[in-house]
């Protein structure tokens, strides 16, 4: 993989000397994606699926092409099983609110979920009487399949879990989880926001019922998410929002909804973003997801090698670099995570994230007030990583206690 060539495609990297290590929050975008987005506004800024003139027809055809690109990228033959949302959070909420869970039904999650797969269950437990069950991970956030099996009782109607943690970078065995859940008739919803950008994801092989992700974490535009659902599950699922696009025919006292994916895509869609989504997936496909996974793992190993002997640094997540994906979360003894992030930015032009990373229960349960997080992606190189580790060593030597 030619990282130097890839870096030339990103205007942000060509215009400065910054080190961007915040891709788990949002990735940078290459020219190819930016050009695809602006092409919509410059050439055919019309509504899709409504008017029949030539410009509107081009929009509709472009959206169809993007949906086909998504289906191919994730190993699913039917593009109609993919719904465009505004982000992974909305996609998760469509499933949570549309399954028709009833009082007494249980939902099983892990203790390392993003708030996008936590808050709705707290609210539904309070307002609808569902039960929330949680699989506890190790102190470092490592998943235990045997602990999962013990919690998977007959009252569980939905297993809803993160594929890769946005805090620790550790991944769960989705295929094993799905097979076990299906054995008792439970549906499976996977939060793929951190996994989909970093590894090959074949939804047909994983056999999940639902899979959610955000394009802004994989070189795509902000404001576009994707929800995959099996055919039979999407037919049963209620929309979260009603309105234009979801309606086949409405009278004053009745509504006939359209079929999926249209019934979940209410109102005017982000056509520019959907078109940019295809460009982002084309770009990633050209590089190859296996190559991206290998590249990021290699950079992670360098971080592990450079920082493992620094006593003041406490890693949040697995000890083994190969189990942390693209995420390196850490603290420096005696320092606040926000101070770490601000000092790296102000002194060394290194951008990372700090705090609780929208995974509050993980930190609260471990009596932590957050952590600093460096996250890697396809455009990062060894120089970025060495600048980061050198700066972190300097902070640890100067401020730790």
C-alpha positions in Angstrom: 0.0 0.0 0.0 1.5 3.3 -1.1 0.7 5.6 1.8 2.6 8.6 0.3 0.4 8.4 -2.8 -2.7 8.1 -0.7 -1.7 11.2 1.4 -1.6 13.3 -1.7 -5.3 12.7 -2.2 -6.2 14.5 1.0 -6.2 18.3 0.8 -5.9 18.7 4.6 -2.7 16.7 4.6 -1.2 18.6 1.7 -1.8 22.0 3.2 0.0 21.7 6.6 2.3 19.9 9.0 -0.4 18.6 11.3 -0.7 15.0 12.5 -4.3 13.9 12.5 -5.0 11.0 14.9 -8.7 11.5 15.5 -10.2 9.3 12.8 -12.3 7.2 15.2 -14.3 10.4 15.6 -14.2 11.5 12.0 -11.9 10.8 9.1 -10.4 13.2 6.6 -11.8 13.1 3.0 -9.9 12.7 -0.2 -10.4 14.8 -3.3 -12.4 12.0 -5.0 -15.1 12.2 -2.3 -15.2 16.0 -2.2 -15.5 16.2 -6.0 -18.4 13.7 -6.0 -20.2 15.7 -3.4 -19.8 19.0 -5.2 -20.7 17.4 -8.5 -24.3 17.1 -7.2 -24.5 20.8 -6.4 -22.8 21.9 -9.6 -24.4 19.6 -12.1 -27.8 18.2 -11.0 -29.0 19.7 -7.7 -32.6 18.3 -7.9 -34.8 16.0 -5.9 -34.7 12.3 -6.4 -37.7 10.0 -6.5 -40.2 12.8 -7.1 -39.9 14.8 -10.3 -39.5 13.0 -13.7 -37.3 15.6 -15.5 -33.8 14.7 -16.6 -32.0 16.3 -13.7 -34.2 14.6 -11.1 -33.8 11.3 -12.9 -30.0 11.6 -12.7 -30.3 12.1 -8.9 -32.4 9.0 -8.6 -30.0 7.0 -10.7 -27.0 8.2 -8.7 -28.7 7.2 -5.4 -29.5 3.8 -6.9 -25.9 3.4 -7.9 -24.7 4.4 -4.4 -27.0 1.8 -2.9 -25.6 -0.9 -5.2 -22.1 0.2 -4.3 -22.9 -0.2 -0.6 -24.4 -3.7 -1.1 -21.4 -4.9 -3.1 -18.9 -3.4 -0.5 -20.6 -5.3 2.3 -21.1 -8.6 0.5 -24.9 -8.4 0.2 -26.7 -9.0 -3.1 -29.8 -6.9 -2.6 -29.3 -3.1 -2.5 -32.8 -2.7 -1.1 -31.6 -4.1 2.2 -29.6 -0.9 2.8 -31.2 2.3 4.2 -29.6 5.7 4.2 -29.8 7.5 7.5 -28.1 10.6 8.8 -25.6 8.6 11.0 -25.1 5.3 12.9 -27.0 6.7 15.9 -30.2 7.2 13.9 -29.8 3.7 12.4 -29.6 2.1 15.8 -32.6 4.1 17.0 -34.7 3.0 14.0 -34.2 -0.6 15.0 -34.7 0.0 18.8 -38.0 1.9 18.2 -39.2 -0.2 15.3 -39.0 -3.8 16.5 -42.0 -3.6 18.7 -40.3 -4.8 21.9 -42.8 -5.3 24.7 -42.8 -5.1 28.5 -40.8 -8.0 29.8 -38.7 -8.5 26.7 -34.9 -8.3 27.3 -32.2 -6.6 25.3 -28.6 -7.9 25.8 -25.7 -5.5 25.3 -22.1 -5.3 26.6 -20.7 -2.9 29.2 -18.6 -1.0 26.6 -21.3 0.4 24.3 -21.3 3.8 22.8 -24.2 6.0 24.1 -25.9 5.3 20.7 -26.4 1.8 21.9 -27.1 2.6 25.5 -29.3 5.6 26.1 -32.3 4.2 24.1 -32.4 1.1 26.2 -32.3 3.0 29.5 -35.2 5.1 28.2 -37.2 2.1 27.0 -36.6 0.3 30.3 -38.1 3.3 32.1 -40.9 4.0 29.7 -41.8 0.7 28.0 -40.8 -1.9 30.6 -38.2 -3.7 28.6 -35.4 -5.4 30.5 -31.7 -4.5 30.0 -29.1 -7.2 30.4 -25.4 -6.5 30.2 -22.4 -8.7 29.4 -19.5 -7.6 31.6 -16.1 -7.4 29.9 -12.7 -7.6 31.6 -11.2 -4.5 33.2 -9.5 -3.8 29.9 -12.7 -4.3 27.9 -12.1 -7.7 26.5 -15.2 -9.7 25.5 -15.9 -13.1 27.1 -18.1 -15.4 24.9 -18.9 -17.7 27.9 -20.1 -14.7 29.9 -22.3 -13.8 26.9 -23.8 -17.3 26.7 -24.7 -17.2 30.4 -26.6 -13.9 29.9 -28.4 -15.1 26.7 -31.6 -16.4 28.3 -34.9 -17.1 26.5 -36.4 -13.7 27.4 -33.7 -12.0 25.2 -35.4 -10.8 22.0 -32.5 -8.6 20.8 -28.7 -8.8 21.1 -27.4 -5.3 20.4 -23.6 -5.0 20.6 -20.7 -3.0 19.3 -18.5 -4.7 16.8 -15.4 -2.8 17.7 -15.2 -0.6 20.8 -14.5 3.1 20.2 -12.6 3.2 23.5 -10.4 0.1 23.6 -10.3 -0.9 19.9 -11.2 -4.5 20.9 -13.6 -6.4 18.7 -16.3 -9.0 19.5 -16.8 -12.3 17.6 -19.9 -11.3 15.7 -20.4 -14.5 13.9 -20.3 -16.6 17.0 -22.6 -14.2 18.8 -25.1 -14.3 16.0 -25.2 -18.0 15.7 -25.7 -18.4 19.5 -28.4 -15.7 19.5 -30.3 -17.2 16.6 -30.4 -20.5 18.3 -32.8 -19.0 20.9 -34.7 -16.9 18.3 -33.1 -13.5 19.3 -32.4 -10.9 16.6 -28.9 -9.3 16.3 -28.1 -5.6 15.9 -24.5 -4.7 15.5 -23.0 -1.2 15.8 -20.3 -1.3 13.1 -19.2 2.4 13.3 -15.6 1.5 14.3 -15.3 -1.9 12.6 -16.6 -1.2 9.1 -13.8 1.4 8.3 -11.0 -0.9 9.4 -11.7 -4.5 8.4 -13.5 -6.5 5.7 -17.2 -6.8 6.7 -19.2 -9.4 4.8 -22.8 -9.2 6.1 -23.9 -12.3 4.4 -21.2 -14.3 6.2 -21.9 -12.7 9.6 -25.6 -13.4 9.2 -26.6 -10.5 11.4 -30.2 -9.2 11.3 -29.2 -5.5 11.4 -25.9 -3.7 11.0 -25.4 0.1 11.5 -22.5 2.4 10.5 -21.6 6.0 9.8 -19.8 7.1 6.6 -18.0 10.0 8.2 -15.7 7.4 9.9 -14.7 5.9 6.5 -13.7 8.8 4.3 -17.3 9.7 3.5 -19.4 12.8 4.1 -20.8 13.8 7.4 -24.6 13.4 7.8 -24.8 9.9 6.1 -25.3 6.7 7.9 -26.3 3.2 6.7 -28.6 0.6 8.2 -28.5 -2.9 6.8 -31.4 -5.2 7.6 -32.4 -8.7 6.4 -35.4 -8.7 4.1 -37.8 -10.3 6.5 -36.7 -8.0 9.4 -37.1 -4.8 7.4 -40.6 -5.9 6.4 -41.6 -6.2 10.1 -39.7 -3.0 11.2 -41.7 0.2 11.8 -40.3 3.5 10.6 -38.9 6.0 13.1 -40.1 9.0 11.0 -43.1 9.3 8.6 -43.6 11.7 5.7 -42.6 12.2 2.1 -40.9 9.2 0.5 -42.4 6.7 3.0 -45.9 7.0 1.6 -47.4 5.0 -1.2 -50.9 6.5 -0.8 -52.5 8.6 1.9 -56.1 9.7 2.5 -57.4 11.8 5.3 -57.7 8.8 7.6 -55.4 6.1 6.2 -51.8 5.6 5.0 -50.3 2.9 2.9 -46.5 2.9 3.4 -44.0 2.1 0.6 -41.7 -0.9 0.9 -38.1 -0.7 2.2 -35.8 1.0 1.8 -38.2 3.9 1.0 -40.4 3.5 4.0 -37.4 4.4 6.2 -36.1 7.4 4.2 -38.6 10.1 5.1 -38.3 13.6 3.6 -35.6 15.0 1.3 -32.4 13.0 1.6 -28.8 14.2 1.6 -28.3 13.4 -2.1 -24.8 14.9 -2.2 -23.8 12.8 0.8 -25.2 9.6 -0.6 -23.3 10.3 -3.9 -20.2 11.0 -1.9 -20.7 7.7 0.0 -20.2 5.7 -3.3 -17.0 7.6 -4.0 -15.7 6.8 -0.5 -16.5 3.1 -0.8 -14.9 3.0 -4.2 -11.8 4.6 -2.8 -11.6 2.1 0.0 -12.3 -0.8 -2.3 -9.4 0.2 -4.6 -7.0 0.1 -1.6 -8.5 -3.0 -0.1 -9.9 -3.4 3.4 -7.5 -6.2 4.3 -4.6 -3.9 3.3 -6.0 -1.1 5.5 -6.4 -3.5 8.4 -2.8 -4.7 8.0 -1.5 -1.1 7.7 -3.2 0.2 10.8 -2.1 -2.9 12.8 1.5 -2.2 11.8 1.2 1.4 13.0 -0.4 0.2 16.2 2.5 -2.1 16.9 5.0 0.8 16.5 3.0 2.7 19.2 3.1 -0.3 21.4 6.9 -0.8 20.9 7.7 2.9 21.6 5.5 3.4 24.7 5.4 0.0 26.4 8.3 0.8 28.8 7.1 4.3 29.8 5.8 3.6 33.4 3.8 6.8 33.5 1.6 5.7 30.6 -1.5 3.6 31.4 -3.1 1.9 28.4 -6.9 1.7 28.3 -7.7 -1.5 26.4 -5.9 -4.8 25.6 -2.2 -5.0 26.3 -1.5 -6.6 22.8 -1.3 -4.0 20.1 -2.8 -6.5 17.6 -6.1 -6.5 19.6 -6.5 -2.7 19.7 -7.5 -2.2 16.0 -6.9 1.4 15.0 -7.4 2.8 18.5 -4.8 3.6 21.2 -6.4 4.9 24.3 -4.2 5.9 27.3 -3.7 8.1 30.3 -0.6 9.7 31.8 -0.4 9.4 35.5 -1.1 12.7 37.2 -2.6 14.3 34.0 -6.1 15.0 32.9 -6.9 13.6 29.4 -8.1 17.0 28.1 -4.8 18.5 29.2 -2.9 15.8 27.3 -4.9 16.5 24.1 -4.5 20.3 24.3 -0.8 20.1 25.0 -0.2 17.7 22.0 -2.2 20.0 19.8 -0.7 23.3 20.9 2.9 22.2 21.2 3.2 19.6 18.5 0.3 20.0 16.1 -0.9 16.5 17.0 -4.7 16.1 17.1 -6.3 13.4 19.2 -9.5 13.1 21.3 -10.0 13.2 25.0 -12.8 12.5 27.6 -15.3 9.7 27.9 -15.8 9.3 24.1 -19.6 8.9 24.4 -19.1 5.7 26.3 -19.8 7.0 29.8 -20.8 3.8 31.5 -17.5 2.1 30.6 -15.5 4.8 32.4 -17.9 5.3 35.4 -17.9 1.5 36.1 -14.1 1.6 36.2 -13.9 4.8 38.3 -12.2 6.6 35.4 -12.8 10.2 34.3 -11.9 9.5 30.7 -8.8 9.0 28.6 -6.8 10.3 25.7 -7.3 8.5 22.4 -5.2 8.4 19.3 -6.9 6.7 16.3 -5.2 5.7 13.1 -6.3 5.4 9.5 -5.2 4.7 6.0 -3.5 8.1 5.5 -1.3 7.9 8.7 2.3 6.8 8.3 5.2 5.9 10.5 6.3 9.5 10.8 3.0 10.5 12.3 3.2 7.7 14.8 6.8 8.5 15.8 5.9 12.2 16.2 3.0 11.2 18.4 5.0 8.7 20.6 7.9 11.2 21.0 5.5 13.9 22.1 3.7 11.6 24.6 7.1 10.5 26.1 8.0 14.2 26.5 4.7 14.9 28.3 5.1 11.9 30.5 8.6 12.8 31.5 7.6 16.4 32.2 4.2 16.3 33.9 3.6 12.8 35.3 3.7 12.1 39.0 
